[in-house]
Amino acid sequence: MKSFLPILLSSLLLTACASYEPTHVGLNPTLGAVNLQTELDFPVKVETIDTREASFVVRFNDPDTTPRLVSTSEPVRQQLDKLFRDGMIRAGYVVDPAASTSVQFQLNYLLADVTDSTFSFESNTRLVINVLAKNAQQQLTKSYNANGYLKGPLSPDFATLELDINQLIDKLTTEILNDEELHQFIQRK
């Protein structure tokens, strides 16, 4: 009887752990290599907004049930805002909320669509960020896109999905922050 109790408790604990499904994805994008664009301490107003229609970033699709939607543990807008501000500073700009030249980064779309079958999974991730730059006379609007694809055995673990999404964000934000056309427009008088 004494040996039965630990076995029972262990099996209950393992069952509880096996049925646990995280409810949030923890993203942690990092700033990639940003080239110096100006040495003139050029002032620029930087703003990041989230224009997505839905706040979730992962959708698990199962033909037999309704999709399971997973959001981030921290707002993506805040994480992107920090990345873009740090990137603009690293590019040589002075971030100034009163500057006449402004750059607005708009998170337009971020979603990892995961299809989970019995023995494998597929994840298609899409990221779209629009940039609206304005100076006293003109404005420039550009759209940047990135797509990711991930395939693996069994079911995806959240760490793998998080890494894939973070790498996609890192790649696209680095591309945006090093876009010569954008920097030429920002520095135009």
C-alpha positions, 0 to 999 in steps of 0.5 A, a space after each residue: 500500500 505504501 508503494 502504491 501512493 507514490 506511484 499514484 501521485 507520480 502518475 497524476 502529476 505526469 498527467 497534469 504536466 502532459 495536459 498543460 498547454 501554454 496560453 501565451 507566447 513569450 517573444 523577445 526580438 533583438 536588434 540586429 546590425 544597424 548601419 550608421 546613417 548620419 553623424 549630424 544628430 538629426 532629430 526624428 520623431 519615432 512612433 510605433 503602432 499596432 494596426 492588426 485586426 486581431 491580437 493573437 500571434 499563433 493560430 493552431 488549426 485543427 480540422 476537427 475543432 475550432 482554432 486555438 488562438 495564442 497571444 503574446 505575454 507582452 504587447 508586441 507594439 511595446 517590444 517593436 517600439 523599443 527595437 525601432 527607437 534603439 535602432 534609430 539611435 544606433 543609426 545616428 538619429 536623435 529621437 525627439 518627440 518634437 521633431 518635424 520629421 517623423 517615422 511611424 512604424 505600423 505593425 500591420 500583420 503578424 501571425 503564425 498559422 500552425 497545422 498540427 497533424 498526428 505525426 508532424 506540424 507545419 507553421 507558416 508565419 507572415 509579418 507585415 510592417 508599414 512605415 510612414 515617414 513625413 517631413 515638412 513637404 512630403 511623405 514616404 510610405 513603404 510596406 515590408 514583408 517577411 514570411 517564415 516556414 517551419 516543419 517538424 515531427 510531432 507537435 510544435 513546442 512553444 520555444 520553437 515557434 517563439 524562436 521562429 517568430 523572433 528570427 522573422 521579426 529580427 530579420 525584417 526590423 533589420 531590413 527596415 532600419 538599414 533601408 537606404 531609401 528610408 534614410 535618404 527621405 528622413 534626412 531630406 530637407 
